[in-house]
Amino acid sequence: MKVYDVLPPPPEDLDEVLAIMFTGPCKPTEKDYKRTPMLVRRKEVFKALTWLRLNHPAYQDIKISTDNLNKYPEDIPPVTVAFKEMESEGNRIPESTSTYDNELEIGTETGSIPFVVHGITGEQLQNTSVELQKAKALAYLKSQGKFLAVGHSEKSSSMFNNPLLYPSIFPWLFPYGMGSIGMTTLKSFSEKSHKKYFMNYHDKRFQTDPLFNFVAFSHEQVKQTTTNGFALTQKKSFSTIADRILNLNPHVLNSLIDKLSQGKRVQPETEEEKLCYDIIQDLDHVGGTVKGSMSSKKFLRTKLWSLISYLGAPSWYITFAPSDQTHPLCLYYSITDENFDINLNLPNDERTRKIINNPVAGAKFFDFMVQMFIKHILGVNTDHDGIFGKTSGYFGTIEQQGRLTLHLHMLLWIANSMSPQQIRDAILKNEDDFQRRIVEYLESVHCGDFMTGSQEEVQQNVQAVSENEDYTNPLYSLPQSPPNYLCTSTEDCETCKAWNDNYQQEVDDILSRTHIHKCKSTLTRQGTRKVGKDYLGCLDNKFGTCKARFPRETFPSTQVDTETGALRMKKTEAWINTYNQTATYLLRCNSDVSSLLSGTAIKAVVLYVTEYITKWNLNTHVIFEVIRTILQRNTEMLTGTLPRHEKARKIITQIVNLLSVKMELGAPMIAMYLLDKPDHYTSHEFKSFYWKDFVSEARKFWLEPDEVQSNKEEKVVVIRHKGRIVGFSSIFDYIYRPDDLNDMTLYEWVCQCERIKLTAEKTEVNCSDDESSEYYDSGYSSDEEDTYAHQKTLETEWPSAKNHPKPLEKNVLPKNGHPFVHDHPLASTHYLRMHNKKNIVPNFIGPSLPRKNKGDREYYCSVMLTLFKPWRTGEDLKIKGESWDRAFLDYQFSTQQEFLMENFELRFECLDSRDDYHAQRKAQSLGIDPSSLEPEFDDGVHFDPFKCSDDHIGVREQRRQ
């Protein structure tokens, strides 16, 4: 064996180790040599050796010899070529055969034709059960049939702290066995950052690999689930959770699965049925921070309703689906060219293939389009307002389409916008010509018509224009910028008129290609799926009507109902959604813009939209089926000798893992997570607020000693303080806040303050609990602190008269820092910092806030006073002998606080509106008066709020008004 320190070696050295044997009817020609893979391209060899010397440790000391390299010929192989003439034994003439044709005979001249099928043909496989396939495979093996064996070690490789895992799984991605996760010496380079680095690698090998994304993301999910499962066992309530899981009645579970899978509505009645539904809530403890899990989707709904409580009812509902297969930018992301070329002309099949094979490109493109939409169309963080007005907030969630591409559902809030009820009242009064102004605004930002004619006229025009040689499909191009200065009147400016005409034609062209709905069914008359159709059509439901609500009702002009205050916008096309012209021109894809500003029924629409955009893909019976599968799979373990809490931990971890698989995330959505892109877009940050703990603390002062109940689930923060692990209640941060913040309400404190630790070097370290898990009691781990349910295993730091820590001096704190009062347990090491962020929203964790006009009035008043009246103890909220109701009525709330309290009621009003709709629907089917019915529980699956009547206000809405 030779070890070279100079490369490439001399050509003569290769003859010692390599030779080429050419077999054929005649000697190879120059054309034959050009087809051989053994030719040398000197330039490519030099580039490869240079790269190896820079990147491979074994090649760092070599010398590159250009003299040796120039000795290698480029037109013939660099080694000896031996020729062996092919002896013909068949019925073919050697000189007449093709280079690639090595068969000796053309069929057979005598006897039978041999044909052997190894395995099962496609037709057989389609109609063969799994058990029969196994039987055929065993019979094949017993008959000494040949097979390929893939060996593996007795012990499976661990995904934890195993740097060799990915090079072992994907040797083609790590050809030198280096560069994998865990091999770097950079401590700040986390596993998440490393995977993100892979997703952006220059040669796109990780982007285009069909398996890497799925494996990397699955490992991330399993690791997080396992961590959360172990954290869950530390909760005091875990014994109750374990009892529910291990004592589950399989017969009750099977009964629920049967009923729910048949489409029946089930209201749990018996205790055993309620336990089954409680387990679904228990899964949130483990799945809450697992990306792409069912629980993470569920908690988006909590954030959204917190934002509605903060800003009020949204103004607009917007949906759009960027067209990844046609947009030039997505194609650019999918190829390796560094320079962007808008005129990159590729056949449609090649373009589609490149984009489908690179889901990371689709994810990057989708995120870019959403960010540009938020910045330029909504006017966020820019010097101009958005096309809908000045944006005060937005909340958008990502959903997968049938072919797994991504689209966005977004709720939009406009600054200083009136609520639907206020608009309704103003329309009825019509003061200051309000009807005309609101109609002008709504018609200027969305419409339901084509710009240059009817649907038939536009389609004919597009067909005619597309036959021109210089025509470019607008979906394959970028929008053209208008002239530098658009004239107010395009009639006097030829340049502006030409651009405006082209703008209208392109908008209509895009509409005709992307917005026109066509009803379809993918089921046969027998109810089976048509061949090649892996999705359900809009007509595939038990009603046989279009679930997208087409054709839509049309109106030749905008109509104002002076009796109900309802607005019916002008819409002359029945087969397209309402849309915004500018957004359609810029996005160049299907989009939908709906106003949420008018009518009583709009409350039902708000509820429907908020639930729809945060929905999860799994039905309840599927969740129960997963629970049943895991229990059946672990029968041996459940009857074994493992400790009870370990059995429950394993079961709940496996359930969450299997549910994550059932979510069936596509490659583009997985790429979003690996690229560290958000799964929802929002204008505000959310701070966890366990409101019930504060209310209990405030009310505790007025309870008798025998009435005070220990709060078993009080949220505490686990802190390493003075060498001890202590449980610290965040209530202390408010009640022991600095004296100069004495007039600050609890709600203001949540929005504006955070606890900071002062280090020895007087530098800030954020130790606030808002970075802890906002979804459940445990599962988030950090070196400084964590959120857990209060339990006996923790030493809880309570203030006492014996050890009052000395507060920090004001002069050692930054300008916006305030020292805690001396009763605060951490006063000597921490301080309160007031930030100037205006977009912090309290995310109410726990049960729903109480209702104003229903339920316990005293409790409602105590909650509102706790939130909006400054206090340190409950004594500050009312006087002795005074009721909470009286204290509430006597307190002077600010305009902003009254606005927030009204917003707290929005969800209940939306639920009432939906219930009234269901009562109307049932009454119509029975032919009775809707007011005589109490609405039943409804899951909203067949709820169509856009068909709610503004003319018929329900009993609940009447009662509330």
Secondary structure, 3 states (H helix, E strand, C coil): CCCCCEECCCHHHHCCCCCEEEEECCCCCHHHHHCCCCCCCHHHHHHHHHHHHHHCHHHCCCEECHHHHHCCCCCCCCCCEEEEECCCCCCCCHHHCCCCCCCCCCCCCCCCCCCCCCCCCHHHHHCCCHHHHHHHHHHHHHCCCCCCCCCCCCCCCCCCCCCCHHHHHCCCCCCCCCCCCCCCCCCCCCHHHHHHHHHCCCCCHHHHCCCHHHHHHHHHHHHHHHHHHHHHCCCCCHHHHHHHHHCCCHHHHHHHHHHHHCCCCCCCCCHHHHHHHHHHHHHHHHHCCCCCCHHHHHHHHHHHHHHHHHHCCCCEEEEEECCCCCCHHHHHHHCCCCCCCCCCCCCHHHHHHHHHCCHHHHHHHHHHHHHHHHHHHCCCCCCCCECCECEEEEEEEEEECCCCCEEEEEEEEECCCCCHHHHHHHHHHCHHHHHHHHHHHHHHHCECCCCCCCHHHHHHHHHHHCCCCCCCCHHHCCCCCCCCCCCCCHHHCHHHHHHHHHHHHHHHHHHHHHCCCCCCCCECCCCCECCCCCCCCCCCCCCCCCCCCCCCCCECCCEECCCCCCEECCECCCCCCCECHHHHHHHCCEEEEEECCCCCCHHHHHHHHHHHHCCCCCCHHHHHHHHHHHHHHCHHHHCCCCCHHHHHHHHHHHHHHHHHHHCCCCHHHHHHHHCCCCCEEECCEEEEECHHHHHHHHHHCCCCCCCCCCCCCCEEEEEEECCEEEEEECHHHHHCCCHHHCCCCHHHHHHHEEEEEECCCCCEEECCHHHCCCCCCCCCCCCCEEEEECCCCCEECCCCCCCCCCCCCHHHCCCCEEECCCCCCCCCCEEEEECCCCCEEEEECCCCCCCCCCCCHHHHHHHHHHHHCCCCCHHHCCCCCCCHHHHHHHCCCCHHHHHHHHHHCHHHHHHHHHHHHHHHHHHHHHCCCHHHCCCCCCCCCCCCHHHCCCCCCCHHHHHHC
